[in-house]
């Protein structure tokens, strides 16, 4: 039987992200969405009328939105599709409304959303990397759901990072959707075959590289590690924790200036540059949609991995989880991220979209869908549940979550996720060009700063 990961880690994640305050009331005649976990998944509906020009129908009492058979369009990114698909499938199986979800490659998300916003053709709901939300919300892409969030019976228990990232001038436009942490996963069987101790995962980035090199030598279609050369958001998610682990930063506190040309950063780049030889032949063009497929197939020895996707690893793969380390032994960190979700300003089905969002946050969805499938609930009051059984991987997540960071900047996406952005230029130079010692890195860091500053 597979052990369960990540549920008790939520308390620490929330401590890092911050906790909300205040309470919400509900009408005695209205039960909160999914506040019990019956044998079959509950449907949610409310006698609210659809709104197309403002937020969902809301008052001082809780509203579950409208479930009347409407088709709701949703865009979500490839990195978090596993948990998103689980939630959508469960909702569709128990509701009249039906969610049509489109998976968008990670680094195509910004371009696709921007084009649709310009044409006024956004879907009903967008789920995107939390780092995109400050810019998207400030551009008017979402519907104000402040009153609806406040009326949720469990509002004070919600992870606050995504809500804060989606707040503009006191108005809240987004909610937490999928909690995510970056970790290292390693195939214990491949470790054994390569003469490595599966009970001793790497504790430094150099040890990680040595393990990848040893496993690469096994041959027979096995790769030592995975570096998605065209997924620049993946590099953010997996490289930056090694920089943070040793006490360094990647940009200033305001998110307006990059510090990605320091000696410490260059040392991290050098290790990744050295591991290019230990990757599969197609990695140079990998844009993120299939960057974990090799590990899922048992063909990759060790790689960075999104915690939200651990449930996608087949039971046949004997794997372990380790914190992302820096250059110094014992140093650890993680990128505390994941996806925020909001109803777009183009939606003509706002109340129906709210029905999905409110159900998704309920007890049933967060416990029986998220926690049961190794995900991390977005509510602190559900951290301890029947699936939070003892598991050494939970301990790993608990330890590293307390040392993680969530960098935010208004122009984060343009600087770091855009396929033509300056961070992509830097990572390609590091991996496939002049390397960590390239004389171009200072100019490339300056180019990132220019975008972050909006100049």
LUMKOL-994969 format. One record per residue (C-alpha): x, y, z; residue number from 1. Coordinates in Angstrom, 2 decimals. Each point is the difference from the previous one (the first is absolute). Example, Ala and Ser with C-alpha at 12.3 -4.5 7.8 and 13.67 -1.06 7.14 Angstrom:
2
x=12.30; y=-4.50; z=7.80; num=1
x=1.37; y=3.44; z=-0.66; num=2
//
This chain:
455
x=0.00; y=0.00; z=0.00; num=1
x=1.32; y=3.42; z=-0.88; num=2
x=0.73; y=2.35; z=2.88; num=3
x=-1.56; y=3.44; z=0.09; num=4
x=2.04; y=3.15; z=-0.43; num=5
x=-0.32; y=3.65; z=0.76; num=6
x=-3.09; y=0.44; z=2.12; num=7
x=1.61; y=0.89; z=3.32; num=8
x=2.47; y=2.19; z=-1.86; num=9
x=-2.72; y=2.56; z=-0.61; num=10
x=0.28; y=1.59; z=3.42; num=11
x=3.62; y=0.90; z=-0.67; num=12
x=-0.74; y=1.15; z=-3.56; num=13
x=-2.71; y=2.28; z=1.33; num=14
x=2.36; y=1.38; z=2.61; num=15
x=2.31; y=1.05; z=-2.80; num=16
x=-2.75; y=1.33; z=-2.25; num=17
x=-1.89; y=1.75; z=2.82; num=18
x=-3.43; y=-0.68; z=1.46; num=19
x=-3.18; y=1.98; z=-0.53; num=20
x=-2.03; y=1.60; z=2.75; num=21
x=-3.67; y=0.60; z=0.58; num=22
x=-3.03; y=-2.24; z=-0.17; num=23
x=-2.84; y=-0.66; z=-2.40; num=24
x=-3.64; y=-0.64; z=0.81; num=25
x=-2.50; y=-2.23; z=-1.74; num=26
x=-3.75; y=-0.31; z=-0.09; num=27
x=-1.36; y=-2.80; z=2.24; num=28
x=-1.78; y=-1.41; z=-3.02; num=29
x=3.16; y=-0.27; z=-2.09; num=30
x=2.62; y=-2.68; z=0.62; num=31
x=3.55; y=0.83; z=-1.09; num=32
x=1.13; y=-1.59; z=-3.24; num=33
x=1.43; y=-3.44; z=0.67; num=34
x=0.15; y=0.28; z=3.78; num=35
x=-0.42; y=-3.75; z=0.31; num=36
x=1.63; y=-2.85; z=-1.89; num=37
x=-2.77; y=-2.48; z=-0.81; num=38
x=0.50; y=-3.16; z=-1.99; num=39
x=-0.96; y=1.82; z=-3.19; num=40
x=1.17; y=3.47; z=-0.86; num=41
x=-2.50; y=2.73; z=0.82; num=42
x=-1.49; y=2.30; z=-2.59; num=43
x=-0.20; y=3.68; z=0.79; num=44
x=-2.53; y=2.52; z=-1.16; num=45
x=-1.69; y=3.13; z=1.22; num=46
x=-2.91; y=2.13; z=-1.11; num=47
x=2.19; y=2.80; z=-1.20; num=48
x=-0.44; y=1.72; z=-3.35; num=49
x=2.80; y=0.15; z=-2.51; num=50
x=1.95; y=3.22; z=-0.21; num=51
x=2.01; y=1.12; z=-2.98; num=52
x=1.18; y=3.44; z=0.98; num=53
x=1.12; y=-0.38; z=3.60; num=54
x=0.97; y=-2.63; z=2.53; num=55
x=-2.14; y=-3.05; z=0.76; num=56
x=-3.21; y=0.60; z=1.93; num=57
x=1.15; y=0.43; z=3.58; num=58
x=-1.16; y=1.42; z=3.29; num=59
x=0.97; y=-0.43; z=3.65; num=60
x=-0.97; y=-3.69; z=-0.28; num=61
x=1.83; y=-2.72; z=-1.84; num=62
x=-0.91; y=-0.56; z=-3.65; num=63
x=0.86; y=-3.18; z=-1.90; num=64
x=-0.75; y=1.58; z=-3.37; num=65
x=-2.21; y=-1.51; z=-2.71; num=66
x=-0.05; y=-3.59; z=-1.25; num=67
x=-2.36; y=0.03; z=-2.98; num=68
x=1.72; y=-2.01; z=-2.73; num=69
x=2.28; y=2.74; z=-1.34; num=70
x=3.26; y=-0.89; z=-1.72; num=71
x=2.87; y=1.82; z=1.71; num=72
x=3.27; y=0.57; z=-1.84; num=73
x=3.26; y=-0.21; z=1.97; num=74
x=3.63; y=0.46; z=-0.98; num=75
x=2.71; y=-1.49; z=2.19; num=76
x=3.72; y=-0.60; z=-0.48; num=77
x=1.80; y=-3.25; z=-0.65; num=78
x=2.01; y=-0.05; z=3.23; num=79
x=-3.06; y=-0.45; z=2.17; num=80
x=-2.26; y=-1.92; z=-2.35; num=81
x=-0.05; y=-3.23; z=2.03; num=82
x=-1.78; y=1.46; z=3.03; num=83
x=-2.07; y=2.36; z=-2.15; num=84
x=-1.31; y=-2.91; z=-2.04; num=85
x=-0.88; y=-1.92; z=3.15; num=86
x=-2.05; y=2.91; z=1.34; num=87
x=-1.74; y=0.66; z=-3.32; num=88
x=-0.88; y=-3.68; z=-0.47; num=89
x=-1.50; y=-0.19; z=3.48; num=90
x=-2.03; y=3.18; z=-0.51; num=91
x=-1.30; y=-1.09; z=-3.40; num=92
x=-1.09; y=-3.36; z=1.40; num=93
x=-2.24; y=1.59; z=2.61; num=94
x=-1.30; y=3.24; z=-1.52; num=95
x=-2.30; y=1.16; z=-2.75; num=96
x=2.59; y=2.58; z=-0.99; num=97
x=2.90; y=-1.43; z=-1.99; num=98
x=3.52; y=1.39; z=0.02; num=99
x=1.89; y=-0.10; z=-3.30; num=100
x=3.68; y=0.26; z=0.90; num=101
x=2.77; y=0.86; z=-2.42; num=102
x=3.61; y=-0.79; z=0.96; num=103
x=2.41; y=2.72; z=-1.12; num=104
x=3.78; y=-0.57; z=-0.24; num=105
x=1.66; y=1.85; z=2.89; num=106
x=1.89; y=2.56; z=-2.02; num=107
x=-2.84; y=0.63; z=-2.45; num=108
x=-2.36; y=1.14; z=2.72; num=109
x=0.98; y=3.66; z=0.05; num=110
x=-0.24; y=0.40; z=-3.77; num=111
x=-3.30; y=-1.86; z=-0.22; num=112
x=-1.61; y=1.99; z=2.82; num=113
x=1.29; y=3.29; z=-1.37; num=114
x=-1.37; y=-0.68; z=-3.48; num=115
x=-3.38; y=-1.09; z=1.35; num=116
x=-0.22; y=3.02; z=2.30; num=117
x=0.64; y=2.31; z=-2.94; num=118
x=-2.72; y=-1.72; z=-2.02; num=119
x=-2.46; y=-0.15; z=2.89; num=120
x=-0.13; y=-3.78; z=-0.28; num=121
x=1.29; y=-1.23; z=3.35; num=122
x=-1.52; y=-3.22; z=1.36; num=123
x=-2.29; y=0.05; z=3.03; num=124
x=2.82; y=-0.97; z=2.36; num=125
x=3.78; y=0.22; z=-0.14; num=126
x=2.30; y=-1.95; z=2.28; num=127
x=3.58; y=1.19; z=-0.23; num=128
x=3.30; y=0.17; z=1.79; num=129
x=-0.44; y=2.16; z=3.09; num=130
x=2.89; y=2.21; z=-1.16; num=131
x=-2.09; y=1.14; z=-2.99; num=132
x=-2.88; y=1.25; z=2.12; num=133
x=1.28; y=3.46; z=1.01; num=134
x=0.30; y=1.00; z=-3.65; num=135
x=-3.18; y=-1.70; z=-1.23; num=136
x=-2.11; y=1.42; z=2.82; num=137
x=1.36; y=3.50; z=-0.49; num=138
x=-0.88; y=-0.20; z=-3.70; num=139
x=-3.68; y=-0.64; z=0.75; num=140
x=-0.11; y=-3.60; z=-1.19; num=141
x=-2.08; y=-1.28; z=2.93; num=142
x=-3.35; y=0.54; z=1.69; num=143
x=-0.07; y=1.38; z=3.53; num=144
x=-0.92; y=-2.83; z=2.41; num=145
x=0.86; y=1.76; z=3.27; num=146
x=-3.48; y=-0.38; z=1.53; num=147
x=-0.24; y=-3.65; z=-0.95; num=148
x=3.34; y=-0.84; z=1.54; num=149
x=-0.93; y=1.78; z=3.22; num=150
x=-3.27; y=-1.98; z=0.20; num=151
x=1.69; y=-3.39; z=-0.24; num=152
x=-0.41; y=-1.75; z=3.38; num=153
x=3.67; y=-0.98; z=-0.10; num=154
x=1.38; y=3.26; z=-1.43; num=155
x=2.47; y=0.53; z=2.84; num=156
x=1.61; y=-3.41; z=-0.61; num=157
x=0.83; y=0.56; z=-3.68; num=158
x=3.61; y=0.29; z=-1.11; num=159
x=0.46; y=3.74; z=-0.25; num=160
x=2.93; y=0.25; z=-2.41; num=161
x=-2.05; y=-0.45; z=-3.20; num=162
x=-2.74; y=2.29; z=1.31; num=163
x=2.50; y=2.74; z=0.84; num=164
x=1.66; y=-0.41; z=-3.40; num=165
x=-3.42; y=0.47; z=-1.62; num=166
x=-1.01; y=3.09; z=1.99; num=167
x=-0.01; y=3.46; z=-1.56; num=168
x=-1.12; y=3.12; z=1.87; num=169
x=-1.62; y=-2.13; z=2.68; num=170
x=-2.03; y=-2.08; z=-2.45; num=171
x=0.59; y=-3.74; z=-0.16; num=172
x=-0.02; y=-1.67; z=-3.40; num=173
x=1.45; y=-3.46; z=0.63; num=174
x=0.06; y=-3.04; z=2.26; num=175
x=2.48; y=-2.77; z=0.75; num=176
x=-0.50; y=-2.91; z=-2.37; num=177
x=2.98; y=-2.34; z=0.22; num=178
x=2.71; y=0.15; z=2.64; num=179
x=3.40; y=-0.96; z=-1.30; num=180
x=3.56; y=-0.37; z=1.25; num=181
x=3.12; y=-0.88; z=-1.95; num=182
x=1.90; y=-3.06; z=1.22; num=183
x=2.42; y=-2.58; z=-1.31; num=184
x=-1.29; y=-3.49; z=-0.80; num=185
x=2.30; y=-2.94; z=-0.60; num=186
x=-0.52; y=-3.53; z=-1.28; num=187
x=1.22; y=-2.34; z=2.74; num=188
x=0.37; y=-2.98; z=-2.32; num=189
x=2.19; y=1.95; z=-2.42; num=190
x=2.03; y=1.27; z=2.95; num=191
x=0.66; y=-3.59; z=1.02; num=192
x=0.96; y=-1.06; z=-3.53; num=193
x=2.45; y=2.89; z=-0.21; num=194
x=1.65; y=-0.97; z=3.28; num=195
x=-1.58; y=2.86; z=1.95; num=196
x=-1.66; y=-0.34; z=3.40; num=197
x=-3.77; y=0.52; z=-0.43; num=198
x=-0.27; y=0.82; z=3.70; num=199
x=2.35; y=2.98; z=-0.44; num=200
x=-1.31; y=2.54; z=-2.53; num=201
x=2.22; y=2.96; z=-0.95; num=202
x=0.49; y=2.74; z=2.58; num=203
x=1.81; y=2.44; z=-2.30; num=204
x=-0.42; y=1.01; z=-3.62; num=205
x=3.39; y=-1.56; z=-0.79; num=206
x=-1.16; y=-3.34; z=1.43; num=207
x=-3.13; y=0.27; z=-2.13; num=208
x=2.15; y=0.45; z=-3.11; num=209
x=2.22; y=-2.92; z=0.95; num=210
x=-3.05; y=-2.25; z=0.40; num=211
x=-1.34; y=1.09; z=-3.40; num=212
x=3.34; y=-0.73; z=-1.61; num=213
x=0.21; y=-3.47; z=1.55; num=214
x=-3.51; y=-0.92; z=-1.14; num=215
x=0.56; y=1.35; z=-3.51; num=216
x=2.75; y=-2.57; z=-0.40; num=217
x=-2.53; y=-2.83; z=0.41; num=218
x=-1.12; y=0.51; z=-3.60; num=219
x=-2.92; y=-1.99; z=-1.43; num=220
x=-2.13; y=3.10; z=-0.47; num=221
x=0.48; y=1.24; z=3.56; num=222
x=0.85; y=3.67; z=0.58; num=223
x=1.77; y=1.33; z=3.06; num=224
x=-2.21; y=3.05; z=0.37; num=225
x=-2.44; y=2.29; z=-1.81; num=226
x=0.61; y=3.65; z=-0.93; num=227
x=-2.85; y=1.45; z=-2.08; num=228
x=2.01; y=2.35; z=-2.16; num=229
x=-2.96; y=1.95; z=-1.38; num=230
x=-2.03; y=0.21; z=3.22; num=231
x=1.30; y=3.15; z=1.62; num=232
x=-2.61; y=-0.06; z=2.76; num=233
x=1.25; y=-3.48; z=0.88; num=234
x=3.50; y=1.42; z=0.48; num=235
x=-1.40; y=2.66; z=2.33; num=236
x=-1.81; y=-2.65; z=2.01; num=237
x=2.99; y=-2.32; z=0.29; num=238
x=3.21; y=2.07; z=-0.23; num=239
x=-0.88; y=2.90; z=2.27; num=240
x=-0.43; y=-2.13; z=3.14; num=241
x=3.68; y=-0.98; z=-0.26; num=242
x=0.90; y=3.70; z=0.01; num=243
x=-2.32; y=0.75; z=2.94; num=244
x=1.29; y=-3.02; z=1.92; num=245
x=3.37; y=1.70; z=0.38; num=246
x=-1.53; y=3.26; z=1.19; num=247
x=-0.01; y=1.89; z=-3.30; num=248
x=-2.81; y=1.78; z=-1.84; num=249
x=-0.99; y=0.12; z=-3.67; num=250
x=-1.47; y=3.51; z=0.03; num=251
x=-0.65; y=2.87; z=2.37; num=252
x=-2.95; y=0.05; z=2.42; num=253
x=-2.03; y=2.28; z=-2.30; num=254
x=0.37; y=-2.35; z=-2.94; num=255
x=1.46; y=2.73; z=-2.17; num=256
x=3.67; y=-1.02; z=-0.30; num=257
x=1.62; y=-3.38; z=-0.69; num=258
x=3.05; y=-1.37; z=1.81; num=259
x=0.53; y=-3.03; z=-2.22; num=260
x=3.61; y=0.75; z=-0.88; num=261
x=1.54; y=-0.52; z=3.43; num=262
x=2.89; y=-2.39; z=0.56; num=263
x=-2.33; y=-2.31; z=1.94; num=264
x=-2.53; y=-0.10; z=-2.85; num=265
x=2.76; y=-0.72; z=-2.51; num=266
x=1.15; y=-2.98; z=2.08; num=267
x=-3.53; y=-1.45; z=-0.15; num=268
x=-0.12; y=0.60; z=-3.76; num=269
x=3.33; y=-1.78; z=-0.41; num=270
x=-1.36; y=-3.17; z=1.62; num=271
x=-3.02; y=-0.06; z=-2.29; num=272
x=2.15; y=0.71; z=-3.04; num=273
x=2.10; y=-3.03; z=0.95; num=274
x=-3.08; y=-2.20; z=0.16; num=275
x=-1.20; y=0.68; z=-3.55; num=276
x=1.94; y=-3.10; z=-1.09; num=277
x=-2.08; y=-2.08; z=2.45; num=278
x=-3.38; y=0.86; z=-1.52; num=279
x=-2.11; y=-1.54; z=-2.74; num=280
x=0.65; y=1.13; z=-3.56; num=281
x=-3.30; y=1.88; z=-0.29; num=282
x=0.43; y=2.08; z=3.15; num=283
x=1.37; y=3.03; z=-1.81; num=284
x=-3.41; y=0.62; z=-1.60; num=285
x=-2.13; y=-1.17; z=2.94; num=286
x=-2.50; y=2.78; z=0.80; num=287
x=-1.43; y=-1.51; z=3.16; num=288
x=-3.03; y=-2.01; z=-1.13; num=289
x=1.82; y=-3.33; z=0.31; num=290
x=2.97; y=0.90; z=2.20; num=291
x=-0.96; y=-2.52; z=2.71; num=292
x=-1.04; y=-2.80; z=-2.38; num=293
x=3.41; y=-1.69; z=0.05; num=294
x=-0.01; y=-0.29; z=3.77; num=295
x=-3.56; y=-1.28; z=-0.04; num=296
x=1.14; y=-2.71; z=-2.41; num=297
x=2.89; y=-1.02; z=2.25; num=298
x=2.58; y=1.26; z=-2.51; num=299
x=1.48; y=2.96; z=1.90; num=300
x=2.19; y=-0.38; z=3.07; num=301
x=-0.50; y=3.30; z=1.81; num=302
x=-1.66; y=3.31; z=-0.83; num=303
x=-1.74; y=3.03; z=1.46; num=304
x=-3.73; y=-0.59; z=0.23; num=305
x=-3.21; y=1.87; z=0.86; num=306
x=-1.41; y=-1.31; z=3.28; num=307
x=-3.52; y=0.29; z=-1.38; num=308
x=0.84; y=-2.63; z=-2.63; num=309
x=1.28; y=-2.73; z=2.34; num=310
x=-3.30; y=-1.83; z=-0.33; num=311
x=0.71; y=-0.41; z=-3.73; num=312
x=3.01; y=-2.25; z=0.68; num=313
x=-1.11; y=-3.62; z=-0.57; num=314
x=0.12; y=-2.40; z=2.93; num=315
x=2.50; y=-2.12; z=-1.97; num=316
x=2.61; y=2.77; z=0.31; num=317
x=1.85; y=-0.38; z=3.29; num=318
x=0.88; y=3.59; z=0.80; num=319
x=1.10; y=2.27; z=2.81; num=320
x=-0.35; y=3.72; z=0.64; num=321
x=2.79; y=2.32; z=1.12; num=322
x=0.21; y=3.76; z=0.59; num=323
x=1.65; y=2.13; z=-2.66; num=324
x=3.46; y=0.81; z=1.34; num=325
x=2.50; y=2.72; z=-0.65; num=326
x=3.76; y=-0.15; z=-0.36; num=327
x=0.56; y=-0.36; z=3.74; num=328
x=-0.77; y=-3.26; z=1.80; num=329
x=-3.20; y=0.24; z=2.01; num=330
x=-1.36; y=3.03; z=-1.87; num=331
x=-3.58; y=-0.36; z=-1.25; num=332
x=-2.77; y=2.05; z=-1.56; num=333
x=-3.00; y=-0.23; z=-2.29; num=334
x=-2.13; y=2.14; z=-2.26; num=335
x=-3.38; y=0.31; z=1.72; num=336
x=-2.30; y=0.54; z=-2.91; num=337
x=-2.81; y=-1.66; z=-1.81; num=338
x=-3.00; y=1.48; z=-1.71; num=339
x=-2.51; y=2.68; z=0.82; num=340
x=-3.40; y=-0.02; z=-1.71; num=341
x=-2.52; y=2.67; z=-0.90; num=342
x=-3.11; y=0.75; z=-2.02; num=343
x=0.84; y=2.15; z=-3.01; num=344
x=-1.55; y=3.35; z=-0.80; num=345
x=-1.15; y=-1.47; z=-3.36; num=346
x=-2.05; y=-2.78; z=1.59; num=347
x=-3.73; y=-0.07; z=-0.66; num=348
x=-0.46; y=-2.81; z=2.53; num=349
x=1.36; y=1.58; z=3.17; num=350
x=-2.35; y=-1.68; z=2.49; num=351
x=0.53; y=-3.39; z=-1.62; num=352
x=3.75; y=0.52; z=0.10; num=353
x=-0.28; y=0.87; z=3.69; num=354
x=-1.85; y=-3.27; z=0.54; num=355
x=3.10; y=-1.87; z=-1.14; num=356
x=2.38; y=2.15; z=2.05; num=357
x=-2.00; y=-0.23; z=3.22; num=358
x=-0.40; y=-3.78; z=-0.39; num=359
x=3.72; y=-0.38; z=-0.71; num=360
x=0.83; y=1.63; z=3.35; num=361
x=-2.46; y=-2.13; z=1.98; num=362
x=0.80; y=-2.77; z=2.45; num=363
x=-0.76; y=-2.83; z=-2.41; num=364
x=2.12; y=1.27; z=-2.88; num=365
x=2.94; y=0.98; z=2.20; num=366
x=-0.01; y=-3.24; z=1.98; num=367
x=-1.31; y=-2.73; z=-2.30; num=368
x=1.50; y=1.33; z=-3.22; num=369
x=3.05; y=2.05; z=0.96; num=370
x=1.31; y=-1.63; z=3.18; num=371
x=-0.94; y=-3.53; z=-1.05; num=372
x=2.07; y=0.43; z=-3.17; num=373
x=3.14; y=1.27; z=1.77; num=374
x=-0.80; y=3.68; z=-0.51; num=375
x=0.21; y=2.79; z=2.57; num=376
x=-3.36; y=1.52; z=1.04; num=377
x=-0.29; y=3.77; z=-0.30; num=378
x=-1.74; y=0.21; z=3.40; num=379
x=1.81; y=-0.19; z=3.34; num=380
x=-3.02; y=-1.49; z=1.79; num=381
x=0.30; y=-3.11; z=-2.20; num=382
x=3.71; y=-0.58; z=0.60; num=383
x=-0.77; y=-2.87; z=2.36; num=384
x=-2.34; y=-2.50; z=-1.63; num=385
x=-0.36; y=-3.72; z=-0.49; num=386
x=2.60; y=-0.04; z=-2.77; num=387
x=2.77; y=1.70; z=1.98; num=388
x=1.48; y=-3.34; z=1.05; num=389
x=3.64; y=-0.30; z=0.93; num=390
x=2.23; y=0.25; z=-3.06; num=391
x=3.67; y=0.98; z=-0.15; num=392
x=-0.78; y=2.12; z=-3.04; num=393
x=-2.32; y=2.16; z=2.11; num=394
x=2.91; y=0.70; z=2.33; num=395
x=2.11; y=1.03; z=-2.98; num=396
x=-2.61; y=2.47; z=-1.23; num=397
x=-0.55; y=1.36; z=3.51; num=398
x=3.68; y=0.69; z=0.45; num=399
x=0.60; y=1.74; z=-3.30; num=400
x=-3.27; y=1.96; z=-0.11; num=401
x=1.09; y=2.04; z=2.99; num=402
x=3.07; y=1.10; z=-1.99; num=403
x=-1.75; y=0.84; z=-3.25; num=404
x=-0.70; y=3.27; z=-1.77; num=405
x=-2.63; y=1.42; z=-2.37; num=406
x=1.51; y=2.83; z=-2.05; num=407
x=-2.53; y=2.45; z=-1.39; num=408
x=0.41; y=2.77; z=-2.54; num=409
x=-2.54; y=1.82; z=-2.16; num=410
x=2.00; y=-0.78; z=-3.14; num=411
x=1.08; y=-3.49; z=1.07; num=412
x=-1.54; y=-1.79; z=-2.97; num=413
x=1.55; y=2.26; z=-2.62; num=414
x=3.40; y=-0.29; z=1.64; num=415
x=0.10; y=-3.69; z=0.83; num=416
x=-2.72; y=-2.01; z=-1.76; num=417
x=-0.30; y=1.64; z=-3.39; num=418
x=1.47; y=-2.28; z=-2.67; num=419
x=1.77; y=3.03; z=-1.48; num=420
x=0.81; y=1.57; z=3.37; num=421
x=3.43; y=0.82; z=1.44; num=422
x=0.12; y=-2.83; z=2.56; num=423
x=-0.43; y=-2.50; z=-2.81; num=424
x=2.92; y=1.60; z=-1.81; num=425
x=2.13; y=-0.34; z=3.14; num=426
x=-0.89; y=-3.65; z=0.66; num=427
x=0.67; y=-1.00; z=-3.60; num=428
x=3.36; y=1.75; z=0.13; num=429
x=0.84; y=-1.80; z=3.24; num=430
x=-1.04; y=-3.44; z=-1.24; num=431
x=0.89; y=0.05; z=-3.68; num=432
x=2.15; y=3.07; z=-0.58; num=433
x=2.93; y=1.52; z=1.82; num=434
x=-1.01; y=-1.54; z=3.33; num=435
x=0.19; y=1.41; z=3.49; num=436
x=3.21; y=1.90; z=-0.79; num=437
x=-1.53; y=1.76; z=-2.98; num=438
x=0.91; y=3.67; z=-0.27; num=439
x=-3.60; y=0.64; z=-1.05; num=440
x=-1.59; y=-0.76; z=3.38; num=441
x=0.31; y=3.51; z=1.42; num=442
x=-1.75; y=1.49; z=-3.04; num=443
x=-2.64; y=-2.73; z=0.16; num=444
x=-0.67; y=0.75; z=3.67; num=445
x=-0.33; y=3.68; z=-0.89; num=446
x=-2.53; y=-0.94; z=-2.69; num=447
x=-2.09; y=-1.88; z=2.59; num=448
x=0.14; y=3.01; z=2.30; num=449
x=-1.21; y=2.25; z=-2.80; num=450
x=-3.07; y=-2.17; z=-0.51; num=451
x=-0.69; y=-0.32; z=3.73; num=452
x=0.19; y=3.78; z=0.37; num=453
x=-2.33; y=0.50; z=-2.94; num=454
x=2.47; y=2.27; z=-1.73; num=455
//
